[in-house]
Amino acid sequence: MILDVAGSIPVGRPNRPHAIALSAPLRDLTPSDDLALLSCTEMAKADAFAIAGGIPGRALMEAAGRAVAAAVMRRWPRRPVVVLCGPGNNGGDGFVTARILHEAGWPVRLALAGALADLKGDAAWAAGTWERAVAPLSVALLDGDPLVVDALFGAGLSRPISGIAGSVIDRLNERLLTVVSVDVPSGLHGDSGQVLGRAPKAACTVSFFRAKPGHYSEEGLKRCGDLHVVDIGIPPAAIAAVAPRQWLNAPALWRELLLRNDLADHKYARGHLTVLAGPLATGAARLAALAGRRAGAGLVTIATPRSALPVYQAAEPGNLVVEADDAATFARLLEDPRRNAVLIGPGSGVGDRTKGGVLAALAAQRGVVLDADAITSFAGEPQHLFQSIRGEVLLTPHEGEFRRMFPGVGGEGGKVARARQAASLSGATVLLKGPDTVIAAPDGRVVINVHASAALATAGSGDVLAGVAGGLMAQGLTAFAAAAAAAWLHGDCARRFARPGLIAEDLPNLIPDALQLAFSVN
């Protein structure tokens, strides 16, 4: 399944580059036209671009309806079909779909929410090409369990679905009918990914030109089924004209940043990640350190209180271990410019030592990843953290940590909008975890990652993710690029485990295979 939120893009204060020893300049991801996700407004602009270039709107609608019909005929044997049409262009696509299926010999009934006389523009044209009966929308149409083409409402729906349309959608879901949705399942907002009242659970969704952020939201992942994004004749140049700011995560965005073929490389050329560990939950820092090394950092040091030195010294032999009982000692460690990346949070402990370590790392303008305890340590005073952020900084909260750190950021616009607002407020890149992980940069760019697995719901998996991101930042990637790459690689490790029983300890050893795949796939 392939799975953004439109609206104004908040712009935060510009980040200042940190000193990457022997690895400058910082390397940022390259946008990909193929992976672009278009908001509803951007999709309308793409349509307008095509029409201004001489492609009639009717031709786009005809191509869209034909694509939906083709998807139906390709997947299912001939059977009774009910096409549910709405009052806008989504309904126009439905009229074309019904005509093509009827011409191919399928038994088709068509129902319209509203009156034929109220249709306008291309939708009215499409209705005029359907020469058979048009029934009023009703639940009775679903008797006999037909295959249903959902062309009621498109991605830009602005109000909750109710009335007879709501009753029909409820019955679709109650009866578990086979549904093919046009553009989005009706009720799923294309930008926010939120469900407006209700939405059907489709077996497949056919969308056009480029996917939308909502396809890849948590609700979109649940409701779109198999997503098919088809070409309907909009010129590829429309992407440059629209200039989207959000992409689906894939190696094409960041793969070239990971390739290193310099025979003169040495460990410091590949960066030195320093992890601020604590006396408790020592496994978290160890997992993060090992993941950082597997991701390619040349060295990883665990800075620990004296009381926990033996634990870390007796663990993985490749981890360097130094004593750092307090923030002042940790700050002195960072006077070495070769320590170019810092990870704080996994097992660091909540309190003054962690808080002081964060402020020391930010003052040193290293690449900084703040996870778990580092975020929670500032939950009562987030502005203190935000005012201290300089350079490349990545915050990796789960939903609970996000709410504590950004209490004023509401959910009205969906997850992408929340992450964008948080990145603008904080001046840091924000990786908001979930099945639809959203990575937002302070300048408004967004990447959505759905290359993952439910198996990651296990203690310690977030520590591995933070370690991978820290290891990549040590190699000179920006926080935004490192977060995108880390999220995909982390998810791939879980996907390739491919059997029950995954635990966090399994993940670091799978990173090399995930990297190998990233170098070879599109």
C-alpha positions in Angstrom: 0.0 0.0 0.0 1.2 3.4 -0.8 0.2 6.2 1.7 0.1 14.2 3.7 -1.6 17.4 5.1 -1.9 20.6 3.1 -2.2 24.1 4.2 0.3 26.8 5.0 3.8 25.6 5.7 5.2 27.1 8.8 8.7 28.2 8.5 11.0 28.0 11.5 14.2 29.9 12.2 17.0 28.6 9.9 19.3 25.9 11.4 23.0 26.8 11.5 25.3 24.0 10.4 27.3 22.2 13.1 31.0 21.4 12.8 31.3 18.0 11.2 34.9 17.0 11.6 36.4 15.8 8.4 32.9 15.4 6.9 31.8 18.8 5.8 29.7 19.9 4.0 26.5 18.5 5.5 24.6 16.3 3.1 20.8 16.7 2.7 18.3 14.5 0.9 17.3 15.2 -2.7 13.6 15.5 -3.4 12.2 13.0 -5.9 9.4 13.9 -8.3 8.3 10.2 -8.3 7.9 10.2 -4.5 6.1 13.5 -4.2 2.9 13.6 -2.3 0.4 16.3 -3.3 -2.0 18.0 -1.0 -5.5 18.7 -2.3 -4.6 22.2 -3.2 -1.4 21.0 -5.0 -3.4 18.4 -6.9 -5.8 21.0 -8.1 -2.9 23.1 -9.3 -1.5 20.1 -11.2 -4.9 19.6 -12.9 -4.9 23.3 -13.7 -1.4 23.1 -15.1 -2.5 20.2 -17.4 -5.6 22.1 -18.6 -3.6 25.3 -19.2 -1.3 23.2 -21.3 -4.1 22.1 -23.6 -5.4 18.9 -22.0 -9.1 19.2 -21.5 -10.5 18.5 -18.1 -12.9 16.0 -19.7 -9.9 14.1 -21.0 -8.5 13.8 -17.5 -11.9 12.7 -16.2 -12.2 10.1 -18.9 -8.7 8.8 -18.2 -9.5 8.6 -14.5 -12.7 6.7 -14.9 -11.1 4.3 -17.4 -8.3 3.6 -14.9 -10.8 2.8 -12.1 -12.7 0.4 -14.5 -9.5 -1.2 -15.5 -8.5 -1.8 -11.9 -11.9 -3.5 -11.3 -11.7 -5.7 -14.4 -8.1 -6.7 -13.7 -8.8 -7.8 -10.2 -12.2 -9.4 -10.1 -14.3 -11.6 -12.5 -17.4 -10.2 -14.0 -20.1 -9.6 -11.3 -22.8 -7.1 -10.4 -21.5 -3.6 -9.6 -23.0 -0.6 -8.0 -21.3 2.7 -8.7 -22.0 5.4 -6.0 -21.5 8.9 -7.4 -21.3 12.2 -5.6 -22.1 15.7 -6.7 -18.5 16.7 -7.7 -15.7 15.6 -10.0 -15.3 12.4 -8.0 -18.8 11.5 -9.0 -17.9 12.4 -12.6 -15.1 9.9 -12.5 -17.7 7.4 -11.3 -20.0 8.0 -14.2 -17.2 7.3 -16.6 -16.3 4.1 -14.6 -19.9 2.9 -14.9 -20.0 3.5 -18.6 -16.7 1.6 -19.3 -17.8 -1.3 -17.1 -21.2 -1.5 -18.8 -19.6 -1.4 -22.3 -17.4 -4.3 -21.2 -20.5 -6.4 -20.3 -20.6 -5.9 -16.6 -24.0 -5.6 -14.9 -23.9 -2.0 -13.6 -26.3 0.1 -11.5 -25.5 3.7 -10.8 -26.7 5.9 -8.0 -26.3 9.6 -7.5 -26.2 11.6 -4.2 -28.1 14.7 -5.3 -29.8 15.7 -8.5 -28.5 15.4 -12.1 -29.5 18.9 -12.8 -27.1 20.2 -10.1 -24.0 18.7 -11.6 -21.7 21.2 -13.2 -18.7 21.3 -15.5 -16.9 18.1 -16.4 -19.0 16.1 -13.9 -22.2 17.2 -15.9 -20.4 16.1 -19.1 -19.5 12.7 -17.7 -23.1 12.2 -16.5 -24.3 13.0 -20.0 -22.3 10.0 -21.4 -24.2 7.6 -19.1 -27.3 6.7 -21.0 -28.9 4.4 -18.5 -30.9 4.8 -15.3 -29.6 6.9 -12.5 -31.0 5.8 -9.1 -31.2 7.9 -6.0 -28.7 6.9 -3.3 -30.1 4.3 -1.0 -29.0 1.5 1.3 -31.3 -0.9 -0.7 -28.8 -0.7 -3.6 -26.4 -2.8 -1.5 -28.8 -5.8 -1.4 -27.3 -8.8 -3.0 -23.8 -7.8 -1.9 -22.5 -6.2 -5.2 -19.0 -5.0 -5.8 -19.2 -1.2 -5.0 -17.3 1.6 -6.7 -17.1 4.4 -4.1 -17.1 7.7 -6.1 -19.1 9.7 -3.6 -16.6 12.3 -2.2 -13.1 13.2 -3.0 -10.0 14.1 -1.0 -11.0 17.7 -0.3 -14.2 16.9 1.6 -14.7 19.6 4.3 -17.5 18.3 6.5 -18.4 15.0 8.2 -20.5 12.6 6.1 -24.0 12.1 7.4 -27.5 11.5 6.1 -28.2 8.9 3.5 -24.5 8.9 2.4 -23.5 8.1 5.9 -26.0 5.3 6.2 -24.7 3.8 2.9 -21.1 3.9 4.1 -22.1 2.4 7.4 -23.8 -0.5 5.6 -20.8 -1.0 3.4 -18.7 -1.6 6.4 -21.2 -3.6 8.3 -21.7 -6.0 5.4 -17.9 -6.1 4.6 -18.7 -5.5 1.0 -15.9 -5.3 -1.6 -15.3 -1.6 -2.3 -13.1 0.2 -4.8 -12.6 3.8 -3.9 -12.0 6.6 -6.3 -9.1 8.9 -5.2 -9.7 8.3 -1.5 -12.3 6.3 0.5 -15.1 8.8 0.9 -14.7 10.6 4.2 -10.9 10.2 4.4 -9.4 13.7 4.0 -6.6 13.7 1.5 -4.5 16.2 3.5 -5.0 15.4 7.2 -5.7 11.7 6.8 -8.5 12.1 9.3 -11.9 10.4 8.9 -14.7 12.9 8.6 -17.6 11.1 10.3 -17.0 7.7 8.6 -15.3 6.2 5.6 -15.5 2.8 3.9 -12.7 0.2 4.2 -11.8 -0.4 0.6 -10.2 -3.4 -1.0 -8.3 -1.0 -3.3 -8.1 2.7 -4.0 -7.3 4.2 -7.3 -5.8 7.7 -7.2 -4.3 9.8 -9.9 -0.9 11.3 -10.9 0.5 11.3 -7.3 -0.6 10.0 -4.0 -1.8 12.3 -1.2 -0.6 12.5 2.4 -3.9 11.1 3.6 -3.3 7.9 1.8 -0.3 7.3 4.1 -2.0 8.4 7.4 -2.8 5.7 10.0 -6.5 5.8 8.9 -5.4 5.8 5.3 -3.3 2.7 5.8 -6.4 1.0 7.4 -8.9 2.1 4.8 -7.3 2.4 1.4 -6.5 -1.2 0.8 -4.2 -1.6 -2.2 -3.4 1.8 -3.5 -2.9 2.3 -7.2 -1.6 5.6 -8.4 -2.2 5.9 -12.1 -1.2 8.2 -14.9 -4.1 10.1 -16.4 -2.1 12.4 -18.7 -1.0 15.2 -16.4 2.5 16.2 -17.6 5.4 15.4 -15.3 6.4 19.0 -15.5 3.4 19.8 -13.2 5.5 18.6 -10.3 8.0 21.4 -10.7 5.2 23.9 -11.2 3.4 22.8 -8.0 6.7 22.5 -6.0 5.4 20.0 -3.3 7.0 19.9 0.1 6.3 16.4 1.1 7.4 13.0 -0.1 7.0 9.3 0.6 10.1 7.9 2.2 12.2 5.6 0.1 16.0 5.1 -0.5 15.9 7.3 -3.7 15.7 10.3 -1.4 18.9 9.6 0.6 20.7 6.6 -0.8 23.5 8.5 -2.4 24.3 10.1 1.0 25.3 6.8 2.4 27.7 5.6 -0.2 31.3 5.9 0.8 34.0 4.5 -1.5 37.1 6.5 -0.3 40.0 4.2 0.3 41.6 6.9 2.4 38.8 6.8 4.9 39.6 6.2 8.5 37.3 5.9 11.6 37.2 9.6 12.4 36.3 10.4 8.8 33.1 8.4 9.4 32.2 10.3 12.5 32.3 9.9 16.2 28.9 9.5 18.0 28.8 10.1 21.8 25.9 8.6 23.7 25.1 10.0 27.2 24.1 7.0 29.2 22.7 6.6 32.7 23.1 4.2 35.6 19.7 2.5 35.0 18.2 1.0 31.8 21.7 0.4 30.6 20.5 -1.8 27.7 18.9 1.2 26.0 22.2 3.0 25.6 24.0 -0.2 24.5 21.3 -0.9 21.8 21.7 2.7 20.6 25.4 2.5 20.5 25.5 -0.7 18.6 22.9 0.6 16.1 25.1 3.7 15.6 28.1 1.6 14.7 26.1 -0.7 12.4 24.8 2.4 10.6 28.3 3.4 9.8 29.7 5.7 12.5 33.4 5.2 12.8 33.4 5.3 16.6 30.8 5.3 19.3 31.5 6.3 22.9 29.2 5.7 25.8 29.5 8.4 28.5 28.3 6.9 31.8 28.3 7.7 35.5 31.1 6.0 37.4 28.6 3.6 39.1 27.7 2.0 35.8 31.2 1.8 34.2 31.6 -1.9 34.8 28.3 -2.7 33.1 29.2 -0.9 29.9 32.8 -2.0 29.9 31.8 -5.6 30.1 29.4 -5.3 27.2 30.0 -4.9 23.4 33.8 -4.7 23.0 33.5 -2.2 20.1 31.9 0.5 22.2 34.2 3.0 23.8 33.3 3.8 27.4 34.2 6.9 29.3 33.1 8.4 32.7 30.8 11.4 32.8 29.2 11.8 36.2 27.7 15.2 35.5 26.9 17.6 32.7 30.2 19.6 33.2 32.3 16.5 32.6 30.2 15.7 29.5 30.7 19.2 28.2 34.4 18.8 28.5 34.2 15.6 26.4 32.6 17.6 23.6 35.5 20.0 23.5 37.1 17.4 21.2 35.8 18.4 17.7 36.0 14.9 16.5 33.0 14.1 18.6 30.7 15.5 16.0 27.4 13.8 16.9 25.6 13.3 20.2 22.7 11.1 21.2 20.9 11.7 24.5 17.8 9.9 25.8 18.1 6.1 25.6 18.6 5.2 29.2 20.0 8.6 30.1 17.5 9.1 33.0 15.2 12.0 33.5 16.7 14.9 35.5 19.3 17.6 35.8 22.3 15.5 34.4 20.4 14.7 31.2 19.1 18.2 30.9 22.6 19.7 31.4 24.0 17.2 28.9 21.5 18.3 26.3 22.3 22.0 26.8 26.0 21.2 26.6 25.6 19.3 23.3 23.4 22.1 21.8 25.9 24.8 22.9 28.7 22.8 21.2 26.6 22.8 18.0 27.2 19.2 17.3 24.7 17.0 15.4 22.3 16.1 18.2 19.6 13.4 18.5 17.2 13.8 21.5 15.1 10.9 22.3 13.0 9.5 25.3 14.5 10.8 28.6 16.1 13.8 26.9 12.7 15.0 25.7 10.9 14.2 29.0 13.5 16.1 30.9 12.3 19.3 29.3 8.6 18.5 29.3 7.8 21.1 31.9 9.8 23.8 30.2 10.0 23.1 26.4 10.8 26.8 25.6 14.1 26.4 27.5 15.0 23.6 25.1 13.8 25.4 22.0 15.7 28.6 22.7 18.9 26.5 23.0 18.6 24.7 19.8 21.3 25.5 17.3 22.5 23.5 14.3 21.3 20.1 13.2 19.0 18.7 15.9 16.6 15.8 15.7 13.7 15.1 18.2 12.3 11.6 18.1 9.1 11.6 20.2 6.3 9.1 20.3 2.8 10.5 20.7 2.9 10.8 24.5 6.3 12.6 24.5 5.0 14.8 21.7 2.0 15.9 23.7 4.2 16.7 26.7 6.7 18.7 24.7 4.2 20.4 22.4 1.1 20.9 24.5 -0.2 23.7 22.4 -0.1 21.8 19.1 -3.5 20.5 18.4 -4.6 17.7 16.1 -7.1 19.5 13.8 -4.9 19.4 10.7 -3.6 15.9 11.2 -0.3 14.4 11.9 1.7 16.1 9.2 0.4 19.5 10.2 1.3 18.8 13.9 4.8 17.7 13.0 5.3 20.7 10.8 4.2 23.1 13.5 6.4 21.4 16.1 9.4 21.6 13.9 8.7 25.3 13.3 8.2 26.0 17.0 11.3 24.1 18.1 13.8 24.8 15.3 14.6 21.1 15.2 13.7 18.3 12.8 10.8 16.3 14.4 10.4 12.6 13.8 6.9 11.7 15.1 6.7 8.0 15.5 3.9 5.7 14.5 2.8 3.4 11.7 2.7 6.6 9.7 6.0 8.1 11.0 6.2 11.8 10.0 9.5 13.6 9.7 9.3 17.4 9.5 12.1 19.9 9.0 11.9 23.4 10.4 11.7 24.8 6.8 8.4 22.9 6.2 9.6 19.9 4.3 8.1 16.5 5.3 8.8 12.9 4.7 6.2 10.2 5.6 7.5 6.7 6.3 5.3 3.7 6.1 8.1 1.2 5.4 7.8 -0.5 8.8 6.1 -3.3 10.7 3.9 -3.7 13.8 6.7 -5.9 15.1 8.5 -2.8 16.2 6.1 -2.4 19.1 8.7 -3.9 21.4 10.8 -2.4 24.2 14.1 -1.0 22.9 13.2 -0.6 19.2 13.1 3.2 19.6 16.6 3.2 21.1 17.8 1.4 18.0 16.1 4.0 15.7 17.8 6.8 17.7 21.1 5.1 17.4 20.8 4.7 13.6 19.9 8.3 13.3 22.9 9.3 15.5 25.2 7.1 13.5 24.1 8.7 10.2 24.4 12.3 11.6 28.0 11.4 12.7 28.7 10.7 9.0 27.6 14.1 8.0 23.9 13.8 7.1 21.5 16.6 8.1 19.0 15.8 10.8 16.3 15.6 8.2 18.1 13.2 5.9 19.4 11.1 8.8 15.8 10.8 10.2 14.4 9.7 6.8 17.1 7.2 6.2 17.0 5.9 9.8 13.2 5.4 9.8 13.3 3.4 6.5 16.3 1.3 7.6 14.7 0.6 11.0 11.5 -0.4 9.4 13.2 -2.6 6.9 15.0 -4.5 9.7 11.6 -5.4 11.2 10.1 -6.3 7.9 12.9 -8.6 6.9 12.8 -10.5 10.3 9.5 -11.8 8.9 8.4 -14.0 11.7 7.0 -13.7 15.2 9.3 -13.0 18.1 11.2 -9.9 17.1 13.0 -8.1 19.9 15.1 -5.0 19.9 18.3 -7.0 20.2 17.6 -8.5 16.7 17.5 -5.2 14.9 21.1 -4.0 14.9 22.4 -7.1 13.2 19.9 -6.7 10.4 21.0 -3.1 9.6 23.7 -4.2 7.1 21.1 -6.2 5.1 18.8 -3.2 5.2 21.6 -0.9 3.9 22.4 -3.4 1.1 18.7 -3.3 0.0 18.6 0.5 0.2 21.6 0.7 -2.2 19.8 -1.6 -4.7 16.1 -0.6 -4.8 14.4 2.5 -6.2 
